């Protein structure tokens, strides 16, 4: 039906992630030209899944791209323009999807690096150093006297907890093996990350 509708697979972009990893007995010749991820590490819609090392590495690539933006921002000499760009384009919006679907403990180092980049950029806008207390204050809403600059380490845990708690029943209905009861501690670990983030 797909072929009749004019749809064709781009084989070079097709991937196989065998749940049994290297123990997979499926004949690879059936998927000639497809990319195999026997280590269980892959990306879906831009978000990394797999080992902590893989998730950390992939998110860090995004942080490195963002740092190019922050570096350019630091050369911009208009404080109002810098703040507007920082809030609208340089905040952690690029990491939100990953934060919602990847346990925070799997990419906390990269999120911390992004926070540091964001913090330094905001110090440039302010024209002086920002201490921890003031960093906490800038994260408040404008109505509460803040600047709505979000700490990715703190908010990644919130995003993950909200996402997982709101979709776990649907996930359970799709996949009978889904851990609805949090047997493996995904929610528990995210809660620890949230509390340790302050």
N, C-alpha and C positions, 0 to 999 in steps of 0.2 A: 504493500500500500504506500509506503514511504517513497519507493522508487517511482511509482505511478504518479505520485503527487509532485515529482520533480525534486525530491529531497535525496541528497547523497551524503554519506558519511565522509568526513575529512579524516581519513585513516591516520594521518600523522598526528592528529590531535586526540585520537581515541586512546583511552587508558583502561587498564585492568588492575584492580586491587583485590587479589585473592585473599579471602579471610584466613585461609590456612597458611599464608605466607609461602615460604620455600617448600612446604610440604604439599603444595597444590599439585594435584594429579591431572589437571585439565591440560589437554594437548595444546601447547602454545601455537602450533601450526594453524589452529582454528582461528587464531587472532593475529595472523601475519601482519607485521607493520605496526601493531598496536604497542603502546608503551606499557610495560609491566612494572608494578610497584610491589614486589614481593616483600619488601621491608615494612609495608603497611603505611608508608609516609606518602602523602599526596596532598594536592590542593583542590578545593572545591569552591567555585565561585570566588576565588581569591583568598580564601581562608585555609590555613594549613591544618592538617590532621596527621597524627602519628606521634612520634617520640618527642620528648621535650627538646632535644637537640634540634630536630627538624623544625618544630614550631618556632623555637627561639630564633633560628637562623632566618626563616622566611619573614618573620615580623621585623627582624632587624634590617632586612633589605628595605622594607618600607620606611623604617626610621631613617636610614641613610639617605633615601630619596627626599624625605621631609627636611633633613638637615641642610640640603642644598637650598631649599626654600628659606629656611631660617637664616642661613648665611647671607643670602641676598637681601633679606629683610633688615639685617643688621647694618647694611650699607645704605639703607634708605633713610633720609634725614628728616622726614616728616612724621612726628610722633603720632598724630591723629590717624594718618594714613597707615602707619605701621600697626597700630592697634586694630584698626578695621580689618586689615589683611590677616593679622594674627587670629582674630576672633572668627572671621568668616572662612578663611582658607587654611590657616595653619593650626587650628585647634586639632583635637584628636579625632576629627570626623573620619579620617581615612582608616582609622584603626577600629572603628565602632563595630563593624561586622565581625571582624576576627575576635574582638572582645566578647561578642555575644555568643559565639559558637566554640571558642577554644577555652578550656579551663585556664584561669588566670595564672596558676602556678607553672604552666607550660611555656609561658612567654613573658614572665614578670621582669626578667632582665632587660629585654628589649623595650618593654613598656616604661621601665625606669629610665632608660636612655632617652626615650622620647620626652618624658617629663622634664629631664634635665635640659634638653634642647629648648623646650617650650618656656621653661623658667628663665633661661639665659636670654631668650628673645624678648620676654616681657621686661626683664631688667634693662634691656636696651631701650625699649619704649619708655620706661619710667626714668631712664637716665641715672639710675642708681641701683645698688643691690637690694634684693627683696629677701627678707628673712622668712623663716618658716611660718611665723604667725601671719605675716602679710600674704604669704603664698596661700595659706588656708582662706584668708579673707577674699582674695581675688576670685576664688571658686564659687562664691555666693552669687545669687541672682542679682541683677541690677536693682530690683526692688529692695533687696536687702543690703545694698551698698557694695556689691561685688562687681566683677567684670565678666562673669560667666566663662572663665577659663578653667577647663576641667583637668584634674590630675588623672592621667590615664591609668596609673596604678590603682588608685582608689576606685575609679568608675568602671574599670574593666571587671572587677569583682561584682559590682552592682549589676552591670549589663549581663554578665553570665548567669548570675542567680535569677534575675528576672526572666531571661530568655528560657532557661531550663525549667524553671518552676511553672511557666505558663504553657509550655508545649509538651511536657512530659506525658500527659494522657494521650495526646494525639500521636506522639512517637510510639507509645505503647500499643496503640491500636494498629499502627503500621507495621511495627516490628515486635513480635511476641517476646523476643529476647532482650528488648530494651529494659534498662535498669530503672524502672519507675520508682522502686522503693529505695533508690540510692544506696544499694548494697556496696558499691565500690567507692562511695564517698565523694562523688563529684560535687554535690551541693555542699557537703561538709567542708571539703578542701577550699572551695570558693569562699565559704563563710570565714574560714581562718584567714585567707588572703585579705578579705575585706577588713577584718578586725586589725590585722597587722599593718594595713595601709593607713590606719588612723581614722 
